[in-house]
């Protein structure tokens, strides 16, 4: 078990900017390397004519392998 995995096990994490490139990578890495994370909350704002729900849906369609996690 890596130190990152051990640190986040059982923790609750808030991520801002989760729909951006680095945010997507961070969420994917966190969920993949720390399966025992208690909860991950993401803060998303509407932008460029898209609602928050649309932006999260687009994020989940991303090729960063989210489909393997849900």
Predicted model as a PDB file, atoms N, CA, C, CB and O in Angstrom, pLDDT in the B-factor column:
MODEL        1                                                                  
ATOM      1  N   UNK A   1       0.852  -1.172   0.000  1.00 65.00           N  
ATOM      2  CA  UNK A   1       0.000   0.000   0.000  1.00 65.00           C  
ATOM      3  C   UNK A   1       0.900   1.239   0.000  1.00 65.00           C  
ATOM      4  CB  UNK A   1      -0.971  -0.004   1.230  1.00 65.00           C  
ATOM      5  O   UNK A   1       1.843   1.334   0.786  1.00 65.00           O  
ATOM      6  N   UNK A   2       0.597   2.179  -0.885  1.00 75.00           N  
ATOM      7  CA  UNK A   2       1.401   3.398  -0.973  1.00 75.00           C  
ATOM      8  C   UNK A   2       1.037   4.345   0.165  1.00 75.00           C  
ATOM      9  CB  UNK A   2       1.197   4.093  -2.340  1.00 75.00           C  
ATOM     10  O   UNK A   2      -0.003   4.190   0.806  1.00 75.00           O  
ATOM     11  N   UNK A   3       1.888   5.312   0.407  1.00 87.00           N  
ATOM     12  CA  UNK A   3       1.620   6.290   1.460  1.00 87.00           C  
ATOM     13  C   UNK A   3       0.398   7.147   1.113  1.00 87.00           C  
ATOM     14  CB  UNK A   3       2.851   7.187   1.684  1.00 87.00           C  
ATOM     15  O   UNK A   3      -0.335   7.575   2.005  1.00 87.00           O  
ATOM     16  N   UNK A   4       0.178   7.396  -0.184  1.00 80.00           N  
ATOM     17  CA  UNK A   4      -1.010   8.157  -0.608  1.00 80.00           C  
ATOM     18  C   UNK A   4      -2.264   7.367  -0.268  1.00 80.00           C  
ATOM     19  CB  UNK A   4      -0.962   8.472  -2.136  1.00 80.00           C  
ATOM     20  O   UNK A   4      -3.211   7.912   0.300  1.00 80.00           O  
ATOM     21  N   UNK A   5      -2.273   6.107  -0.609  1.00 85.00           N  
ATOM     22  CA  UNK A   5      -3.417   5.250  -0.317  1.00 85.00           C  
ATOM     23  C   UNK A   5      -3.669   5.179   1.176  1.00 85.00           C  
ATOM     24  CB  UNK A   5      -3.198   3.851  -0.879  1.00 85.00           C  
ATOM     25  O   UNK A   5      -4.810   5.310   1.621  1.00 85.00           O  
ATOM     26  N   UNK A   6      -2.625   4.976   1.947  1.00 89.00           N  
ATOM     27  CA  UNK A   6      -2.771   4.870   3.397  1.00 89.00           C  
ATOM     28  C   UNK A   6      -3.301   6.173   3.986  1.00 89.00           C  
ATOM     29  CB  UNK A   6      -1.430   4.503   4.046  1.00 89.00           C  
ATOM     30  O   UNK A   6      -4.132   6.143   4.894  1.00 89.00           O  
ATOM     31  N   UNK A   7      -2.841   7.300   3.491  1.00 92.00           N  
ATOM     32  CA  UNK A   7      -3.264   8.591   4.018  1.00 92.00           C  
ATOM     33  C   UNK A   7      -4.756   8.827   3.787  1.00 92.00           C  
ATOM     34  CB  UNK A   7      -2.452   9.711   3.378  1.00 92.00           C  
ATOM     35  O   UNK A   7      -5.447   9.284   4.697  1.00 92.00           O  
ATOM     36  N   UNK A   8      -5.264   8.530   2.604  1.00 93.00           N  
ATOM     37  CA  UNK A   8      -6.645   8.841   2.260  1.00 93.00           C  
ATOM     38  C   UNK A   8      -7.647   7.774   2.682  1.00 93.00           C  
ATOM     39  CB  UNK A   8      -6.750   9.053   0.796  1.00 93.00           C  
ATOM     40  O   UNK A   8      -8.850   8.032   2.623  1.00 93.00           O  
ATOM     41  N   UNK A   9      -7.219   6.609   3.099  1.00 92.00           N  
ATOM     42  CA  UNK A   9      -8.153   5.582   3.553  1.00 92.00           C  
ATOM     43  C   UNK A   9      -8.974   6.096   4.728  1.00 92.00           C  
ATOM     44  CB  UNK A   9      -7.401   4.298   3.946  1.00 92.00           C  
ATOM     45  O   UNK A   9      -8.433   6.568   5.727  1.00 92.00           O  
ATOM     46  N   UNK A  10     -10.292   5.993   4.586  1.00 94.00           N  
ATOM     47  CA  UNK A  10     -11.201   6.435   5.634  1.00 94.00           C  
ATOM     48  C   UNK A  10     -11.423   7.937   5.698  1.00 94.00           C  
ATOM     49  CB  UNK A  10     -10.696   5.976   6.933  1.00 94.00           C  
ATOM     50  O   UNK A  10     -12.151   8.408   6.572  1.00 94.00           O  
ATOM     51  N   UNK A  11     -10.818   8.699   4.800  1.00 96.00           N  
ATOM     52  CA  UNK A  11     -10.946  10.157   4.815  1.00 96.00           C  
ATOM     53  C   UNK A  11     -12.038  10.617   3.845  1.00 96.00           C  
ATOM     54  CB  UNK A  11      -9.599  10.819   4.454  1.00 96.00           C  
ATOM     55  O   UNK A  11     -12.399   9.905   2.908  1.00 96.00           O  
ATOM     56  N   UNK A  12     -12.551  11.819   4.093  1.00 97.00           N  
ATOM     57  CA  UNK A  12     -13.477  12.508   3.201  1.00 97.00           C  
ATOM     58  C   UNK A  12     -12.699  13.621   2.528  1.00 97.00           C  
ATOM     59  CB  UNK A  12     -14.732  13.066   3.972  1.00 97.00           C  
ATOM     60  O   UNK A  12     -11.968  14.358   3.190  1.00 97.00           O  
ATOM     61  N   UNK A  13     -12.850  13.751   1.199  1.00 96.00           N  
ATOM     62  CA  UNK A  13     -12.051  14.693   0.420  1.00 96.00           C  
ATOM     63  C   UNK A  13     -12.981  15.621  -0.369  1.00 96.00           C  
ATOM     64  CB  UNK A  13     -11.082  13.936  -0.537  1.00 96.00           C  
ATOM     65  O   UNK A  13     -13.966  15.171  -0.954  1.00 96.00           O  
ATOM     66  N   UNK A  14     -12.659  16.920  -0.379  1.00 96.00           N  
ATOM     67  CA  UNK A  14     -13.359  17.907  -1.193  1.00 96.00           C  
ATOM     68  C   UNK A  14     -12.411  18.358  -2.291  1.00 96.00           C  
ATOM     69  CB  UNK A  14     -13.852  19.121  -0.332  1.00 96.00           C  
ATOM     70  O   UNK A  14     -11.285  18.771  -2.015  1.00 96.00           O  
ATOM     71  N   UNK A  15     -12.866  18.280  -3.538  1.00 95.00           N  
ATOM     72  CA  UNK A  15     -12.041  18.690  -4.677  1.00 95.00           C  
ATOM     73  C   UNK A  15     -12.760  19.795  -5.435  1.00 95.00           C  
ATOM     74  CB  UNK A  15     -11.736  17.484  -5.617  1.00 95.00           C  
ATOM     75  O   UNK A  15     -13.907  19.630  -5.850  1.00 95.00           O  
ATOM     76  N   UNK A  16     -12.084  20.914  -5.612  1.00 94.00           N  
ATOM     77  CA  UNK A  16     -12.608  21.981  -6.455  1.00 94.00           C  
ATOM     78  C   UNK A  16     -11.915  21.869  -7.810  1.00 94.00           C  
ATOM     79  CB  UNK A  16     -12.382  23.402  -5.806  1.00 94.00           C  
ATOM     80  O   UNK A  16     -10.768  21.429  -7.895  1.00 94.00           O  
ATOM     81  N   UNK A  17     -12.603  22.262  -8.844  1.00 90.00           N  
ATOM     82  CA  UNK A  17     -12.002  22.180 -10.178  1.00 90.00           C  
ATOM     83  C   UNK A  17     -11.956  20.764 -10.716  1.00 90.00           C  
ATOM     84  CB  UNK A  17     -10.610  22.747 -10.153  1.00 90.00           C  
ATOM     85  O   UNK A  17     -11.109  20.455 -11.554  1.00 90.00           O  
ATOM     86  N   UNK A  18     -12.838  19.902 -10.259  1.00 90.00           N  
ATOM     87  CA  UNK A  18     -12.804  18.489 -10.646  1.00 90.00           C  
ATOM     88  C   UNK A  18     -13.130  18.252 -12.111  1.00 90.00           C  
ATOM     89  CB  UNK A  18     -13.761  17.712  -9.801  1.00 90.00           C  
ATOM     90  O   UNK A  18     -12.800  17.191 -12.642  1.00 90.00           O  
ATOM     91  N   UNK A  19     -13.768  19.205 -12.780  1.00 89.00           N  
ATOM     92  CA  UNK A  19     -14.120  18.993 -14.183  1.00 89.00           C  
ATOM     93  C   UNK A  19     -13.023  19.442 -15.130  1.00 89.00           C  
ATOM     94  CB  UNK A  19     -15.397  19.722 -14.511  1.00 89.00           C  
ATOM     95  O   UNK A  19     -13.118  19.196 -16.333  1.00 89.00           O  
ATOM     96  N   UNK A  20     -11.984  20.093 -14.624  1.00 87.00           N  
ATOM     97  CA  UNK A  20     -10.841  20.482 -15.452  1.00 87.00           C  
ATOM     98  C   UNK A  20      -9.916  19.294 -15.663  1.00 87.00           C  
ATOM     99  CB  UNK A  20     -10.072  21.651 -14.808  1.00 87.00           C  
ATOM    100  O   UNK A  20     -10.103  18.234 -15.066  1.00 87.00           O  
ATOM    101  N   UNK A  21      -8.930  19.477 -16.505  1.00 84.00           N  
ATOM    102  CA  UNK A  21      -8.026  18.374 -16.844  1.00 84.00           C  
ATOM    103  C   UNK A  21      -7.342  17.795 -15.607  1.00 84.00           C  
ATOM    104  CB  UNK A  21      -6.972  18.847 -17.841  1.00 84.00           C  
ATOM    105  O   UNK A  21      -7.406  16.589 -15.370  1.00 84.00           O  
ATOM    106  N   UNK A  22      -6.694  18.641 -14.826  1.00 87.00           N  
ATOM    107  CA  UNK A  22      -5.980  18.141 -13.646  1.00 87.00           C  
ATOM    108  C   UNK A  22      -6.944  17.602 -12.595  1.00 87.00           C  
ATOM    109  CB  UNK A  22      -5.116  19.249 -13.040  1.00 87.00           C  
ATOM    110  O   UNK A  22      -6.619  16.650 -11.886  1.00 87.00           O  
ATOM    111  N   UNK A  23      -8.123  18.203 -12.490  1.00 89.00           N  
ATOM    112  CA  UNK A  23      -9.125  17.711 -11.550  1.00 89.00           C  
ATOM    113  C   UNK A  23      -9.574  16.308 -11.892  1.00 89.00           C  
ATOM    114  CB  UNK A  23     -10.318  18.635 -11.520  1.00 89.00           C  
ATOM    115  O   UNK A  23      -9.728  15.469 -11.006  1.00 89.00           O  
ATOM    116  N   UNK A  24      -9.787  16.045 -13.179  1.00 87.00           N  
ATOM    117  CA  UNK A  24     -10.174  14.700 -13.617  1.00 87.00           C  
ATOM    118  C   UNK A  24      -9.091  13.689 -13.287  1.00 87.00           C  
ATOM    119  CB  UNK A  24     -10.463  14.685 -15.121  1.00 87.00           C  
ATOM    120  O   UNK A  24      -9.372  12.586 -12.819  1.00 87.00           O  
ATOM    121  N   UNK A  25      -7.854  14.079 -13.536  1.00 86.00           N  
ATOM    122  CA  UNK A  25      -6.731  13.188 -13.247  1.00 86.00           C  
ATOM    123  C   UNK A  25      -6.650  12.926 -11.744  1.00 86.00           C  
ATOM    124  CB  UNK A  25      -5.399  13.794 -13.765  1.00 86.00           C  
ATOM    125  O   UNK A  25      -6.438  11.790 -11.322  1.00 86.00           O  
ATOM    126  N   UNK A  26      -6.819  13.970 -10.939  1.00 90.00           N  
ATOM    127  CA  UNK A  26      -6.765  13.825  -9.489  1.00 90.00           C  
ATOM    128  C   UNK A  26      -7.858  12.900  -8.970  1.00 90.00           C  
ATOM    129  CB  UNK A  26      -6.880  15.182  -8.825  1.00 90.00           C  
ATOM    130  O   UNK A  26      -7.585  12.012  -8.163  1.00 90.00           O  
ATOM    131  N   UNK A  27      -9.086  13.098  -9.422  1.00 90.00           N  
ATOM    132  CA  UNK A  27     -10.202  12.256  -8.981  1.00 90.00           C  
ATOM    133  C   UNK A  27      -9.950  10.801  -9.370  1.00 90.00           C  
ATOM    134  CB  UNK A  27     -11.539  12.752  -9.589  1.00 90.00           C  
ATOM    135  O   UNK A  27     -10.140   9.896  -8.557  1.00 90.00           O  
ATOM    136  N   UNK A  28      -9.525  10.577 -10.605  1.00 87.00           N  
ATOM    137  CA  UNK A  28      -9.257   9.206 -11.067  1.00 87.00           C  
ATOM    138  C   UNK A  28      -8.156   8.565 -10.240  1.00 87.00           C  
ATOM    139  CB  UNK A  28      -8.866   9.200 -12.556  1.00 87.00           C  
ATOM    140  O   UNK A  28      -8.299   7.420  -9.811  1.00 87.00           O  
ATOM    141  N   UNK A  29      -7.073   9.271 -10.012  1.00 88.00           N  
ATOM    142  CA  UNK A  29      -5.942   8.738  -9.243  1.00 88.00           C  
ATOM    143  C   UNK A  29      -6.355   8.447  -7.807  1.00 88.00           C  
ATOM    144  CB  UNK A  29      -4.760   9.725  -9.263  1.00 88.00           C  
ATOM    145  O   UNK A  29      -5.992   7.411  -7.250  1.00 88.00           O  
ATOM    146  N   UNK A  30      -7.104   9.350  -7.215  1.00 90.00           N  
ATOM    147  CA  UNK A  30      -7.552   9.172  -5.839  1.00 90.00           C  
ATOM    148  C   UNK A  30      -8.441   7.938  -5.711  1.00 90.00           C  
ATOM    149  CB  UNK A  30      -8.303  10.418  -5.356  1.00 90.00           C  
ATOM    150  O   UNK A  30      -8.250   7.123  -4.808  1.00 90.00           O  
ATOM    151  N   UNK A  31      -9.410   7.802  -6.612  1.00 88.00           N  
ATOM    152  CA  UNK A  31     -10.317   6.657  -6.535  1.00 88.00           C  
ATOM    153  C   UNK A  31      -9.611   5.338  -6.866  1.00 88.00           C  
ATOM    154  CB  UNK A  31     -11.492   6.863  -7.481  1.00 88.00           C  
ATOM    155  O   UNK A  31      -9.936   4.296  -6.295  1.00 88.00           O  
ATOM    156  N   UNK A  32      -8.667   5.385  -7.770  1.00 87.00           N  
ATOM    157  CA  UNK A  32      -7.951   4.168  -8.154  1.00 87.00           C  
ATOM    158  C   UNK A  32      -6.952   3.735  -7.074  1.00 87.00           C  
ATOM    159  CB  UNK A  32      -7.222   4.385  -9.483  1.00 87.00           C  
ATOM    160  O   UNK A  32      -6.855   2.545  -6.774  1.00 87.00           O  
ATOM    161  N   UNK A  33      -6.218   4.668  -6.494  1.00 88.00           N  
ATOM    162  CA  UNK A  33      -5.160   4.300  -5.552  1.00 88.00           C  
ATOM    163  C   UNK A  33      -5.647   4.203  -4.104  1.00 88.00           C  
ATOM    164  CB  UNK A  33      -4.039   5.302  -5.635  1.00 88.00           C  
ATOM    165  O   UNK A  33      -4.966   3.613  -3.265  1.00 88.00           O  
ATOM    166  N   UNK A  34      -6.807   4.769  -3.806  1.00 90.00           N  
ATOM    167  CA  UNK A  34      -7.334   4.734  -2.436  1.00 90.00           C  
ATOM    168  C   UNK A  34      -8.777   4.232  -2.430  1.00 90.00           C  
ATOM    169  CB  UNK A  34      -7.255   6.135  -1.785  1.00 90.00           C  
ATOM    170  O   UNK A  34      -9.702   5.014  -2.207  1.00 90.00           O  
ATOM    171  N   UNK A  35      -8.976   2.953  -2.670  1.00 88.00           N  
ATOM    172  CA  UNK A  35     -10.349   2.441  -2.736  1.00 88.00           C  
ATOM    173  C   UNK A  35     -11.101   2.539  -1.404  1.00 88.00           C  
ATOM    174  CB  UNK A  35     -10.328   1.003  -3.190  1.00 88.00           C  
ATOM    175  O   UNK A  35     -12.325   2.416  -1.376  1.00 88.00           O  
ATOM    176  N   UNK A  36     -10.390   2.755  -0.329  1.00 92.00           N  
ATOM    177  CA  UNK A  36     -11.028   2.859   0.980  1.00 92.00           C  
ATOM    178  C   UNK A  36     -11.328   4.304   1.386  1.00 92.00           C  
ATOM    179  CB  UNK A  36     -10.152   2.215   2.022  1.00 92.00           C  
ATOM    180  O   UNK A  36     -11.667   4.564   2.540  1.00 92.00           O  
ATOM    181  N   UNK A  37     -11.203   5.254   0.435  1.00 94.00           N  
ATOM    182  CA  UNK A  37     -11.556   6.639   0.744  1.00 94.00           C  
ATOM    183  C   UNK A  37     -13.036   6.663   1.137  1.00 94.00           C  
ATOM    184  CB  UNK A  37     -11.270   7.600  -0.483  1.00 94.00           C  
ATOM    185  O   UNK A  37     -13.866   6.016   0.498  1.00 94.00           O  
ATOM    186  N   UNK A  38     -13.354   7.410   2.187  1.00 95.00           N  
ATOM    187  CA  UNK A  38     -14.721   7.412   2.709  1.00 95.00           C  
ATOM    188  C   UNK A  38     -15.691   8.080   1.739  1.00 95.00           C  
ATOM    189  CB  UNK A  38     -14.768   8.120   4.060  1.00 95.00           C  
ATOM    190  O   UNK A  38     -16.736   7.515   1.416  1.00 95.00           O  
ATOM    191  N   UNK A  39     -15.346   9.287   1.273  1.00 95.00           N  
ATOM    192  CA  UNK A  39     -16.211  10.024   0.346  1.00 95.00           C  
ATOM    193  C   UNK A  39     -15.378  11.045  -0.414  1.00 95.00           C  
ATOM    194  CB  UNK A  39     -17.377  10.723   1.103  1.00 95.00           C  
ATOM    195  O   UNK A  39     -14.387  11.567   0.097  1.00 95.00           O  
ATOM    196  N   UNK A  40     -15.803  11.323  -1.654  1.00 94.00           N  
ATOM    197  CA  UNK A  40     -15.181  12.366  -2.457  1.00 94.00           C  
ATOM    198  C   UNK A  40     -16.292  13.323  -2.878  1.00 94.00           C  
ATOM    199  CB  UNK A  40     -14.420  11.769  -3.706  1.00 94.00           C  
ATOM    200  O   UNK A  40     -17.231  12.931  -3.571  1.00 94.00           O  
ATOM    201  N   UNK A  41     -16.179  14.561  -2.461  1.00 96.00           N  
ATOM    202  CA  UNK A  41     -17.114  15.601  -2.852  1.00 96.00           C  
ATOM    203  C   UNK A  41     -16.429  16.482  -3.876  1.00 96.00           C  
ATOM    204  CB  UNK A  41     -17.595  16.430  -1.624  1.00 96.00           C  
ATOM    205  O   UNK A  41     -15.254  16.823  -3.733  1.00 96.00           O  
ATOM    206  N   UNK A  42     -17.180  16.854  -4.922  1.00 94.00           N  
ATOM    207  CA  UNK A  42     -16.628  17.756  -5.922  1.00 94.00           C  
ATOM    208  C   UNK A  42     -17.487  19.013  -5.985  1.00 94.00           C  
ATOM    209  CB  UNK A  42     -16.550  17.068  -7.313  1.00 94.00           C  
ATOM    210  O   UNK A  42     -18.716  18.955  -5.932  1.00 94.00           O  
ATOM    211  N   UNK A  43     -16.810  20.139  -6.099  1.00 94.00           N  
ATOM    212  CA  UNK A  43     -17.481  21.421  -6.214  1.00 94.00           C  
ATOM    213  C   UNK A  43     -17.467  21.807  -7.690  1.00 94.00           C  
ATOM    214  CB  UNK A  43     -16.794  22.518  -5.320  1.00 94.00           C  
ATOM    215  O   UNK A  43     -16.405  21.982  -8.287  1.00 94.00           O  
ATOM    216  N   UNK A  44     -18.665  21.937  -8.270  1.00 93.00           N  
ATOM    217  CA  UNK A  44     -18.780  22.218  -9.707  1.00 93.00           C  
ATOM    218  C   UNK A  44     -19.678  23.433  -9.888  1.00 93.00           C  
ATOM    219  CB  UNK A  44     -19.347  20.980 -10.490  1.00 93.00           C  
ATOM    220  O   UNK A  44     -20.719  23.552  -9.241  1.00 93.00           O  
ATOM    221  N   UNK A  45     -19.267  24.329 -10.771  1.00 93.00           N  
ATOM    222  CA  UNK A  45     -20.072  25.513 -11.068  1.00 93.00           C  
ATOM    223  C   UNK A  45     -20.547  25.441 -12.522  1.00 93.00           C  
ATOM    224  CB  UNK A  45     -19.257  26.823 -10.811  1.00 93.00           C  
ATOM    225  O   UNK A  45     -19.902  24.803 -13.354  1.00 93.00           O  
ATOM    226  N   UNK A  46     -21.667  26.091 -12.826  1.00 94.00           N  
ATOM    227  CA  UNK A  46     -22.087  26.159 -14.227  1.00 94.00           C  
ATOM    228  C   UNK A  46     -21.090  27.006 -15.010  1.00 94.00           C  
ATOM    229  CB  UNK A  46     -23.526  26.746 -14.352  1.00 94.00           C  
ATOM    230  O   UNK A  46     -20.520  27.957 -14.475  1.00 94.00           O  
ATOM    231  N   UNK A  47     -20.882  26.660 -16.273  1.00 92.00           N  
ATOM    232  CA  UNK A  47     -19.909  27.389 -17.087  1.00 92.00           C  
ATOM    233  C   UNK A  47     -20.215  27.181 -18.566  1.00 92.00           C  
ATOM    234  CB  UNK A  47     -18.463  26.932 -16.762  1.00 92.00           C  
ATOM    235  O   UNK A  47     -20.637  26.099 -18.973  1.00 92.00           O  
ATOM    236  N   UNK A  48     -20.006  28.202 -19.349  1.00 88.00           N  
ATOM    237  CA  UNK A  48     -20.117  28.144 -20.812  1.00 88.00           C  
ATOM    238  C   UNK A  48     -21.428  27.520 -21.284  1.00 88.00           C  
ATOM    239  CB  UNK A  48     -18.954  27.362 -21.384  1.00 88.00           C  
ATOM    240  O   UNK A  48     -21.439  26.688 -22.192  1.00 88.00           O  
ATOM    241  N   UNK A  49     -22.526  27.927 -20.663  1.00 93.00           N  
ATOM    242  CA  UNK A  49     -23.828  27.438 -21.091  1.00 93.00           C  
ATOM    243  C   UNK A  49     -24.155  26.028 -20.649  1.00 93.00           C  
ATOM    244  CB  UNK A  49     -23.913  27.507 -22.549  1.00 93.00           C  
ATOM    245  O   UNK A  49     -25.164  25.469 -21.077  1.00 93.00           O  
ATOM    246  N   UNK A  50     -23.328  25.440 -19.806  1.00 94.00           N  
ATOM    247  CA  UNK A  50     -23.588  24.093 -19.299  1.00 94.00           C  
ATOM    248  C   UNK A  50     -23.959  24.161 -17.820  1.00 94.00           C  
ATOM    249  CB  UNK A  50     -22.354  23.176 -19.509  1.00 94.00           C  
ATOM    250  O   UNK A  50     -23.370  24.921 -17.051  1.00 94.00           O  
ATOM    251  N   UNK A  51     -24.942  23.354 -17.441  1.00 95.00           N  
ATOM    252  CA  UNK A  51     -25.307  23.283 -16.030  1.00 95.00           C  
ATOM    253  C   UNK A  51     -24.267  22.450 -15.279  1.00 95.00           C  
ATOM    254  CB  UNK A  51     -26.730  22.678 -15.855  1.00 95.00           C  
ATOM    255  O   UNK A  51     -23.410  21.807 -15.886  1.00 95.00           O  
ATOM    256  N   UNK A  52     -24.357  22.475 -13.981  1.00 93.00           N  
ATOM    257  CA  UNK A  52     -23.440  21.666 -13.165  1.00 93.00           C  
ATOM    258  C   UNK A  52     -23.604  20.185 -13.485  1.00 93.00           C  
ATOM    259  CB  UNK A  52     -23.686  21.915 -11.661  1.00 93.00           C  
ATOM    260  O   UNK A  52     -22.623  19.447 -13.587  1.00 93.00           O  
ATOM    261  N   UNK A  53     -24.854  19.760 -13.641  1.00 93.00           N  
ATOM    262  CA  UNK A  53     -25.135  18.351 -13.937  1.00 93.00           C  
ATOM    263  C   UNK A  53     -24.537  17.932 -15.279  1.00 93.00           C  
ATOM    264  CB  UNK A  53     -26.647  18.100 -13.940  1.00 93.00           C  
ATOM    265  O   UNK A  53     -23.988  16.837 -15.404  1.00 93.00           O  
ATOM    266  N   UNK A  54     -24.644  18.804 -16.279  1.00 94.00           N  
ATOM    267  CA  UNK A  54     -24.068  18.501 -17.591  1.00 94.00           C  
ATOM    268  C   UNK A  54     -22.549  18.392 -17.520  1.00 94.00           C  
ATOM    269  CB  UNK A  54     -24.467  19.573 -18.606  1.00 94.00           C  
ATOM    270  O   UNK A  54     -21.953  17.525 -18.160  1.00 94.00           O  
ATOM    271  N   UNK A  55     -21.930  19.265 -16.749  1.00 92.00           N  
ATOM    272  CA  UNK A  55     -20.470  19.219 -16.630  1.00 92.00           C  
ATOM    273  C   UNK A  55     -20.006  17.948 -15.938  1.00 92.00           C  
ATOM    274  CB  UNK A  55     -19.961  20.437 -15.867  1.00 92.00           C  
ATOM    275  O   UNK A  55     -18.999  17.360 -16.331  1.00 92.00           O  
ATOM    276  N   UNK A  56     -20.731  17.515 -14.908  1.00 90.00           N  
ATOM    277  CA  UNK A  56     -20.371  16.260 -14.228  1.00 90.00           C  
ATOM    278  C   UNK A  56     -20.603  15.081 -15.164  1.00 90.00           C  
ATOM    279  CB  UNK A  56     -21.192  16.079 -12.918  1.00 90.00           C  
ATOM    280  O   UNK A  56     -19.787  14.161 -15.205  1.00 90.00           O  
ATOM    281  N   UNK A  57     -21.696  15.091 -15.914  1.00 90.00           N  
ATOM    282  CA  UNK A  57     -21.961  14.013 -16.870  1.00 90.00           C  
ATOM    283  C   UNK A  57     -20.847  13.934 -17.912  1.00 90.00           C  
ATOM    284  CB  UNK A  57     -23.325  14.226 -17.562  1.00 90.00           C  
ATOM    285  O   UNK A  57     -20.402  12.841 -18.262  1.00 90.00           O  
ATOM    286  N   UNK A  58     -20.395  15.083 -18.407  1.00 87.00           N  
ATOM    287  CA  UNK A  58     -19.294  15.103 -19.367  1.00 87.00           C  
ATOM    288  C   UNK A  58     -18.002  14.596 -18.737  1.00 87.00           C  
ATOM    289  CB  UNK A  58     -19.090  16.516 -19.913  1.00 87.00           C  
ATOM    290  O   UNK A  58     -17.218  13.906 -19.389  1.00 87.00           O  
ATOM    291  N   UNK A  59     -17.782  14.933 -17.480  1.00 85.00           N  
ATOM    292  CA  UNK A  59     -16.589  14.465 -16.779  1.00 85.00           C  
ATOM    293  C   UNK A  59     -16.603  12.938 -16.665  1.00 85.00           C  
ATOM    294  CB  UNK A  59     -16.496  15.110 -15.377  1.00 85.00           C  
ATOM    295  O   UNK A  59     -15.572  12.289 -16.844  1.00 85.00           O  
ATOM    296  N   UNK A  60     -17.758  12.376 -16.371  1.00 84.00           N  
ATOM    297  CA  UNK A  60     -17.859  10.922 -16.221  1.00 84.00           C  
ATOM    298  C   UNK A  60     -17.689  10.187 -17.543  1.00 84.00           C  
ATOM    299  CB  UNK A  60     -19.193  10.557 -15.609  1.00 84.00           C  
ATOM    300  O   UNK A  60     -17.347   9.004 -17.551  1.00 84.00           O  
ATOM    301  N   UNK A  61     -17.923  10.872 -18.665  1.00 83.00           N  
ATOM    302  CA  UNK A  61     -17.722  10.277 -19.985  1.00 83.00           C  
ATOM    303  C   UNK A  61     -16.266  10.350 -20.435  1.00 83.00           C  
ATOM    304  CB  UNK A  61     -18.608  10.968 -21.006  1.00 83.00           C  
ATOM    305  O   UNK A  61     -15.892   9.763 -21.450  1.00 83.00           O  
ATOM    306  N   UNK A  62     -15.460  11.063 -19.685  1.00 74.00           N  
ATOM    307  CA  UNK A  62     -14.066  11.292 -20.050  1.00 74.00           C  
ATOM    308  C   UNK A  62     -13.299   9.980 -20.178  1.00 74.00           C  
ATOM    309  CB  UNK A  62     -13.393  12.192 -19.022  1.00 74.00           C  
ATOM    310  O   UNK A  62     -13.638   8.994 -19.524  1.00 74.00           O  
ATOM    311  N   UNK A  63     -12.274   9.970 -21.013  1.00 69.00           N  
ATOM    312  CA  UNK A  63     -11.462   8.779 -21.265  1.00 69.00           C  
ATOM    313  C   UNK A  63     -10.462   8.470 -20.153  1.00 69.00           C  
ATOM    314  CB  UNK A  63     -10.724   8.943 -22.556  1.00 69.00           C  
ATOM    315  O   UNK A  63      -9.590   7.619 -20.331  1.00 69.00           O  
ATOM    316  N   UNK A  64     -10.575   9.143 -19.016  1.00 60.00           N  
ATOM    317  CA  UNK A  64      -9.621   8.948 -17.928  1.00 60.00           C  
ATOM    318  C   UNK A  64      -9.931   7.664 -17.146  1.00 60.00           C  
ATOM    319  CB  UNK A  64      -9.636  10.162 -16.984  1.00 60.00           C  
ATOM    320  O   UNK A  64      -9.336   7.424 -16.095  1.00 60.00           O  
ATOM    321  N   UNK A  65     -10.841   6.856 -17.642  1.00 52.00           N  
ATOM    322  CA  UNK A  65     -11.193   5.560 -17.057  1.00 52.00           C  
ATOM    323  C   UNK A  65     -12.211   5.639 -15.934  1.00 52.00           C  
ATOM    324  CB  UNK A  65      -9.967   4.897 -16.546  1.00 52.00           C  
ATOM    325  O   UNK A  65     -12.230   4.768 -15.065  1.00 52.00           O  
ATOM    326  N   UNK A  66     -13.055   6.655 -15.928  1.00 48.00           N  
ATOM    327  CA  UNK A  66     -14.092   6.723 -14.912  1.00 48.00           C  
ATOM    328  C   UNK A  66     -15.067   5.558 -15.055  1.00 48.00           C  
ATOM    329  CB  UNK A  66     -14.839   8.055 -15.001  1.00 48.00           C  
ATOM    330  O   UNK A  66     -15.639   5.108 -14.062  1.00 48.00           O  
ATOM    331  N   UNK A  67     -15.262   5.069 -16.268  1.00 48.00           N  
ATOM    332  CA  UNK A  67     -16.230   3.995 -16.475  1.00 48.00           C  
ATOM    333  C   UNK A  67     -15.823   2.732 -15.739  1.00 48.00           C  
ATOM    334  CB  UNK A  67     -16.387   3.702 -17.956  1.00 48.00           C  
ATOM    335  O   UNK A  67     -16.685   1.893 -15.478  1.00 48.00           O  
ATOM    336  N   UNK A  68     -14.573   2.554 -15.394  1.00 52.00           N  
ATOM    337  CA  UNK A  68     -14.141   1.387 -14.624  1.00 52.00           C  
ATOM    338  C   UNK A  68     -14.381   1.552 -13.136  1.00 52.00           C  
ATOM    339  CB  UNK A  68     -12.680   1.117 -14.870  1.00 52.00           C  
ATOM    340  O   UNK A  68     -14.293   0.579 -12.387  1.00 52.00           O  
ATOM    341  N   UNK A  69     -14.679   2.747 -12.699  1.00 50.00           N  
ATOM    342  CA  UNK A  69     -14.805   3.011 -11.267  1.00 50.00           C  
ATOM    343  C   UNK A  69     -16.240   3.036 -10.780  1.00 50.00           C  
ATOM    344  CB  UNK A  69     -14.156   4.308 -10.936  1.00 50.00           C  
ATOM    345  O   UNK A  69     -16.465   2.893  -9.579  1.00 50.00           O  
ATOM    346  N   UNK A  70     -17.220   3.210 -11.654  1.00 48.00           N  
ATOM    347  CA  UNK A  70     -18.604   3.330 -11.218  1.00 48.00           C  
ATOM    348  C   UNK A  70     -19.445   2.207 -11.749  1.00 48.00           C  
ATOM    349  CB  UNK A  70     -19.184   4.648 -11.648  1.00 48.00           C  
ATOM    350  O   UNK A  70     -20.644   2.151 -11.478  1.00 48.00           O  
TER     351      UNK A  70                                                      
ENDMDL                                                                          
END                                                                             
